[in-house]
Amino acid sequence: MTELLLFLIEHLAFLYAPDRYRFVDSRTSEGFGDAYLVLESDALRVRLVRDRSQLFMDVQSVGQHGDRDWYSIDIVRQLVTGERQTTAELSPDYAQFLERHLDEIERRFSDEELPATVSALKALQDERAKELFG
């Protein structure tokens, strides 16, 4: 959890500015140090995950609740910019992307645009899976 909190403080402080995002969930597993924390606004959830010593970020509309309704920041970035990413592992570059495009991402995950956004994200996920696994 410490790594997640440090990354949040160092690179994502803009999320917990007054009246922006709030902490809504967190969990730490014993033994391996895996953990996650979730921040939420009125439109979007941002989940930071530490899994096997790597950090990741996923986003989800507040109208979604399933485990399959989280979308990796690399796929979201590809949707927004059109550029394919080489890794999903969290980096300061992804934090900068989120800060620059947060309003657009929140808009794309709004009730009005969510169906089209989910469809596009699932197509990108399928494309990536075909490339990785054939």
Order of alpha helices (4+ residues) and beta strands (2+ residues): alpha-beta-beta-beta-beta-beta-alpha-alpha-alpha
